[in-house]
Amino acid sequence: MFTLQPIQRQGVYTKKIIMKLIVSLSVMMLVFLTLASCAQKTSDKSLGASSQQKGKQAILPPADLEKLSEATFASGCFWCVEAVFESVKGVKEAVSGYAGGTEANPNYEQVGGGSTSHSEAVEVYYDPAVVSYETLLKVYFASMDPTQVNGQGPDRGRQYRSILFYRNETEKAAIDKYIKQLNSSGKYNAPISVEVAAYDKFWDAEKYHQNYVVINPDAGYVRGESIPRVKRFQAQMPELIKPERKF
């Protein structure tokens, strides 16, 4: 009986240590999931005055935008998609926002929380004399997993679904042709799950989301997800990348 007591105590101590480890790991996982989500609780105040001012300067004046062609893409977190397209030669501006739903004036909490039918999306303004719509399609598919349903990477839900919005039949034909080509290429182990939809309305996201990756390079999600995603794309198509936007 005397020799069993230390063993029993050791068992109790071991259980306590194991429980502490489990609790610590659970806390670490919760922190990781919080940082690895595009739907973090973010506000203008949390970014600081300098970041707010930079964000306000990110979008070109309407008169300049009207001179350019437009294309709209959804593929997971709009911070990532915006950073990808803004690094491409010929793209003059990329604006984060919401599209694909029916609700008017959606905001970040509503869309990120899944309470609307919208998806996070990006409006791309480009010079067709420098980069074609067909090339932008290749950029889009090279920067994501087109077989993932309702999400990209850690961002899951209909609000992160991938959608190609076409403005005319020429764009739709280009989309259909390229998707057919990818499906028959054997590159992917599953069929392309990207939705194809007629463009209707695009709602600009709040100003603090614009140019988010460049302005907030040290944010947890940006370091862990956005920048690695942009780097993976840029490694595949280096000839298209603006030198000043290379990560």
Secondary structure, DSSP 8 states (H G I E B T S, - for coil): -TTHHHHHHHHHHHHHHHHHHHHHHHHHHHHHHHHT-TT----HHHHHHHHHHHHHTSS--HHHHTTSEEEEEE-S-HHHHHHHHHTBTTEEEEEEEEESS--SS--HHHHHTT-SS-EEEEEEEE-TTTS-HHHHHHHHHHTS-TT-SSEETTEESGGG--EEEESSHHHHHHHHHHHHHHHHHT--SS----EEEE---EEE--GGGTTHHHH-TTSHHIIIIIHHHHHHHHHH-GGGB-GGG--
